[in-house]
Amino acid sequence: MPPKKILVVEDEKALSKILKYNLEKEGYAAVTAADGEAGLASVGKEKPDLILLDLMLPKKGGLDILKSVRGKSKTPVIILTAKNEELDRVLGLELGADDYVTKPFSVRELMARIKAIFRRSEPGGSSAAGASVLRAGGIELDPAKYEAVVRGRQAALSAKEFELLKCLLEAAGRALNRDEILEKVWGYERGMELDTRTVDQHVARLREKLGPEAARLVTVKNVGYRVKND
Ligand code: CA
């Protein structure tokens, strides 16, 4: 499946860059447009799966773009608004925006909103059985049901152990370093003093609970961990 394409229409260069970087890190394809006209042109040209739309834009405002997008498609739109644009936000939702975030927003929060929208748009919605079940060998993880099964038996994982295993399975065999894991599971953000040993302790506990499948959770020297997939 090709990665989902997300169009970022945002004139603040720094923010646009941060969004593109993080979207690509999450495995999406990201394209950017720095003003309203370019944004509208990109909607037609790039056919994005989702649009992140700033409202205050040069040349053409975000609400005009939204109107024009809704005139012809159901492409999900998340509007990026400033605190003082409450009226525009309400208008945006009335015009058919799927969600909004208020600047300054947390990138993690925005990524979660994007994921939620894509989940909703999957056939059968968020409860679609098996839609997002992650597997490696005898390990099966169903994020929708919050259920982990090891060789046919339910494993009683704590929330953090579950998230940890999920992020390793999502990496599909790629090694994740401890900082990446901290960021994904614990929401590590700059300035916060979280110890990477936390990760090691949770991995140790997770291995105990994975029993015969524990060997799949491989330590990658000087890096972190990965899940062996074959
Ligand atoms: Ca702006």
Residues whose N, C-alpha, C, O or C-beta is under 5 A from the ligand:
A	BS01	CA	D11 D54 M56 L57
